[in-house]
Amino acid sequence: CLGNVFHRKTLKIIWLEIMKTSLPKHLLRAAVKQLFLTTIEVDDKLRFCHDAIKEAAVSLISISEYDQMQRDIGTILNKALAEDEKEENIFVLANLLNKGAGKDIEVAKLNLRAAARAKELSAFSSAAAFASHGIKRLPPERWDGRYTLDLSVELYSIGAESERCVGNVMQAKIYCNAILQQPRVSLQQ
């Protein structure tokens, strides 16, 4: 769930947090000893030796357990990483936290950052997906408060622009209309 390549520090943060839980520690230690991971010396990163190893590990747990594990790892990383490290790993972090449900302003903000970054890279499909996830995390009263109003306008705007760029004009119109229907939104925004 961290991707095929990840920093050693990221694995250490997760490992230390997992060791505090009641997970079978002997299984995790065995996986490391069996050399399922290889080191990329240049960037102090690790990667799975083979995609099949990652796929086999994931197949051992149910989808709901895997989603929960991803949310837990996302929460651990969101708390432990410095802001510059969060920015470097924004796509992974947002994807992990998007496995959760419910309204969460902080996850909406992370999705806004990921959507903006994806848009800068001209990855409009990803930008649209992150904007959509961010919008889903906004509270029902998203247009009421100044803080949530600005966040909502930004998410809907990036969503509209990204959807238009990938040819999804109907969804772009839905986002635009949602903004235009709000009396508190000025056209300067």
C-alpha positions as CSV (number, residue, x, y, z in Angstrom):
1,C,0.0,0.0,0.0
2,L,3.1,2.3,0.1
3,G,3.8,1.6,-3.6
4,N,6.7,-0.5,-5.0
5,V,9.4,1.7,-3.6
6,F,9.4,3.5,-0.3
7,H,11.9,5.2,2.1
8,R,13.4,3.2,4.8
9,K,12.3,5.9,7.3
10,T,8.7,5.4,6.3
11,L,8.9,1.7,6.9
12,K,10.6,2.3,10.3
13,I,7.8,4.7,11.4
14,I,5.1,2.1,10.4
15,W,7.1,-0.8,11.9
16,L,7.6,0.9,15.3
17,E,3.9,1.7,15.5
18,I,2.8,-1.8,14.5
19,M,5.2,-3.3,17.1
20,K,3.0,-1.5,19.8
21,T,0.0,-3.4,18.7
22,S,-1.0,-7.0,19.1
23,L,-0.1,-8.1,15.6
24,P,1.9,-11.3,15.3
25,K,5.4,-9.8,15.5
26,H,7.1,-13.0,14.6
27,L,5.4,-12.9,11.1
28,L,6.7,-9.4,10.4
29,R,10.2,-10.2,11.5
30,A,10.2,-13.4,9.4
31,A,9.1,-11.4,6.3
32,V,12.1,-9.0,6.8
33,K,14.5,-11.9,7.4
34,Q,13.4,-13.7,4.3
35,L,14.6,-10.8,2.2
36,F,11.3,-9.9,0.6
37,L,12.6,-6.4,0.4
38,T,15.7,-5.1,-1.3
39,T,17.6,-1.9,-0.7
40,I,18.0,0.8,-3.2
41,E,21.3,2.3,-1.8
42,V,21.2,5.6,-3.6
43,D,18.1,7.0,-1.9
44,D,18.0,4.8,1.2
45,K,14.8,3.3,-0.1
46,L,13.4,-0.2,-0.1
47,R,11.4,-2.1,-2.6
48,F,9.7,-5.5,-2.9
49,C,12.0,-8.0,-4.6
50,H,9.2,-8.9,-6.9
51,D,5.6,-7.7,-7.6
52,A,4.4,-11.2,-6.9
53,I,5.7,-11.0,-3.3
54,K,3.6,-7.8,-2.7
55,E,0.6,-9.4,-4.4
56,A,0.9,-12.6,-2.3
57,A,1.2,-10.6,0.9
58,V,-1.9,-8.6,0.1
59,S,-3.9,-11.7,-0.9
60,L,-3.5,-13.1,2.6
61,I,-5.9,-10.6,4.1
62,S,-9.5,-9.6,3.3
63,I,-10.3,-6.5,1.4
64,S,-11.8,-4.8,4.4
65,E,-8.7,-5.7,6.5
66,Y,-6.5,-4.3,3.8
67,D,-8.4,-1.1,3.6
68,Q,-8.3,-0.8,7.4
69,M,-4.5,-1.4,7.3
70,Q,-4.1,1.3,4.7
71,R,-6.1,3.8,6.7
72,D,-4.0,2.9,9.8
73,I,-0.8,3.3,7.9
74,G,-2.0,6.6,6.5
75,T,-2.9,7.9,9.9
76,I,0.5,6.8,11.3
77,L,2.4,8.6,8.5
78,N,0.2,11.7,8.6
79,K,1.1,12.1,12.3
80,A,4.7,11.2,12.1
81,L,6.0,12.9,8.9
82,A,7.2,16.5,8.8
83,E,5.4,18.8,6.4
84,D,8.1,18.6,3.7
85,E,8.0,14.8,3.9
86,K,4.2,14.9,3.6
87,E,4.6,17.0,0.5
88,E,7.1,14.5,-1.0
89,N,4.7,11.6,-0.3
90,I,1.4,13.5,-0.8
91,F,0.0,11.0,-3.4
92,V,0.7,7.9,-1.3
93,L,-0.6,9.7,1.9
94,A,-3.8,10.8,0.3
95,N,-4.4,7.4,-1.3
96,L,-3.9,5.7,2.0
97,L,-6.3,8.0,3.9
98,N,-8.9,7.9,1.1
99,K,-9.6,4.3,2.1
100,G,-11.5,5.7,5.1
101,A,-15.0,7.0,5.2
102,G,-16.7,9.9,6.8
103,K,-16.2,13.6,6.8
104,D,-12.7,14.8,7.6
105,I,-11.4,18.3,6.9
106,E,-7.8,17.3,7.2
107,V,-8.1,14.5,4.6
108,A,-10.0,16.9,2.4
109,K,-7.0,19.3,2.7
110,L,-4.5,16.6,1.9
111,N,-6.6,15.7,-1.2
112,L,-6.6,19.4,-2.2
113,R,-2.7,19.4,-2.0
114,A,-2.6,16.1,-4.0
115,A,-5.0,17.4,-6.6
116,A,-3.1,20.6,-7.0
117,R,0.2,18.8,-7.3
118,A,-1.3,16.3,-9.9
119,K,-2.7,19.2,-11.9
120,E,0.8,20.9,-11.9
121,L,2.1,17.6,-13.4
122,S,-0.7,17.6,-16.0
123,A,-2.0,14.3,-14.4
124,F,-5.5,15.5,-14.8
125,S,-7.2,12.2,-14.2
126,S,-5.4,11.9,-10.9
127,A,-6.2,15.5,-10.0
128,A,-9.9,14.9,-10.7
129,A,-9.8,11.8,-8.5
130,F,-8.1,13.5,-5.6
131,A,-10.5,16.5,-5.9
132,S,-13.5,14.1,-5.8
133,H,-12.1,12.3,-2.7
134,G,-11.6,15.7,-1.1
135,I,-15.1,16.8,-1.9
136,K,-16.5,13.6,-0.4
137,R,-14.7,14.4,2.9
138,L,-16.2,17.9,3.2
139,P,-18.9,18.3,5.8
140,P,-22.5,19.0,4.7
141,E,-22.1,22.6,5.8
142,R,-19.1,23.1,3.5
143,W,-20.4,26.4,2.2
144,D,-21.2,27.9,5.6
145,G,-17.9,28.6,7.3
146,R,-15.1,30.8,5.8
147,Y,-12.5,28.1,6.2
148,T,-14.6,25.3,4.7
149,L,-15.9,27.7,2.0
150,D,-12.4,28.5,0.7
151,L,-11.5,24.8,0.9
152,S,-14.7,23.8,-1.0
153,V,-14.2,26.4,-3.7
154,E,-10.6,25.2,-4.3
155,L,-11.6,21.6,-4.4
156,Y,-14.5,22.1,-6.7
157,S,-12.5,24.4,-8.9
158,I,-9.6,22.0,-9.4
159,G,-12.1,19.2,-9.8
160,A,-13.9,21.2,-12.5
161,E,-10.8,22.1,-14.4
162,S,-9.3,18.6,-14.2
163,E,-12.6,16.9,-15.3
164,R,-12.8,19.3,-18.2
165,C,-9.2,18.4,-19.2
166,V,-10.0,14.7,-19.3
167,G,-13.1,15.3,-21.3
168,N,-15.7,14.8,-18.6
169,V,-17.6,18.0,-19.3
170,M,-20.8,17.0,-17.4
171,Q,-18.9,16.5,-14.1
172,A,-17.0,19.8,-14.7
173,K,-20.4,21.5,-15.1
174,I,-21.7,19.9,-11.9
175,Y,-18.7,21.2,-10.0
176,C,-19.1,24.7,-11.5
177,N,-22.8,24.9,-10.8
178,A,-22.2,23.8,-7.2
179,I,-19.9,26.8,-6.7
180,L,-22.2,29.3,-8.6
181,Q,-25.2,28.3,-6.6
182,Q,-23.6,29.5,-3.4
183,P,-24.5,33.1,-2.4
184,R,-21.4,33.5,-0.3
185,V,-19.0,32.8,-3.1
186,S,-17.8,35.8,-4.9
187,L,-16.8,35.6,-8.6
188,Q,-13.3,36.8,-7.6
189,Q,-12.7,33.5,-5.9
